[in-house]
Every structure is written in C-alpha cells, then in structure tokens.
C-alpha cells in the first residue's frame, strides 16, 4: 500500500476518534452551532489533516479527506446519512 494511503487512513482515523470523543459537546443544546462548527474546524479537521503538506496527495486521498469532513459536519449537525438537505 502506498505511503500516502496509509498515512491518510491513519490521520483520518485519529480525526474520527477525536470527533467521537467530543460527542457530549456536539449534543449539548446550550452551545450554539456556530461555536460547535468553530470547534470542529479548529480541533478535529487539523488532526485529520496533520502533516498533509508532505503527503503525496492523490485524487483518492483528497476524496477520503472530503468524505471525513462531510461525515464530521453531518455528525455535528445531527443529520442522518439518509437525509438530503
């Protein structure tokens, strides 16, 4: 397996684990969506893309990162995977 795919998968997994660990914050009703989105952008996305500057980025890698971002936002906004908004 190419180095970029291994690294991308590892970083994506780290980002997913961190995003899931913030579930209490995502489900807290007194925290605004704006604050939750800012937390996602500043805490979760950087973990998932850490050191991506030195990866050999291929189309598949970009797609995996995009899928992770969409998954994280849908989780944050409590949108089911079957819903289409």
Secondary structure as the mmCIF struct_conf table of DSSP 4:
data_model
#
loop_
_struct_conf.conf_type_id
_struct_conf.id
_struct_conf.beg_label_comp_id
_struct_conf.beg_label_asym_id
_struct_conf.beg_label_seq_id
_struct_conf.end_label_comp_id
_struct_conf.end_label_asym_id
_struct_conf.end_label_seq_id
HELX_RH_AL_P HELX_RH_AL_P1 UNK A 3 UNK A 21
TURN_TY1_P TURN_TY1_P1 UNK A 22 UNK A 22
HELX_RH_AL_P HELX_RH_AL_P2 UNK A 23 UNK A 27
TURN_TY1_P TURN_TY1_P2 UNK A 29 UNK A 30
BEND BEND1 UNK A 31 UNK A 31
HELX_RH_AL_P HELX_RH_AL_P3 UNK A 33 UNK A 39
HELX_RH_PI_P HELX_RH_PI_P1 UNK A 40 UNK A 44
HELX_RH_AL_P HELX_RH_AL_P4 UNK A 45 UNK A 48
TURN_TY1_P TURN_TY1_P3 UNK A 49 UNK A 51
HELX_RH_3T_P HELX_RH_3T_P1 UNK A 52 UNK A 54
BEND BEND2 UNK A 55 UNK A 55
HELX_RH_AL_P HELX_RH_AL_P5 UNK A 59 UNK A 77
TURN_TY1_P TURN_TY1_P4 UNK A 78 UNK A 78
TURN_TY1_P TURN_TY1_P5 UNK A 81 UNK A 82
#
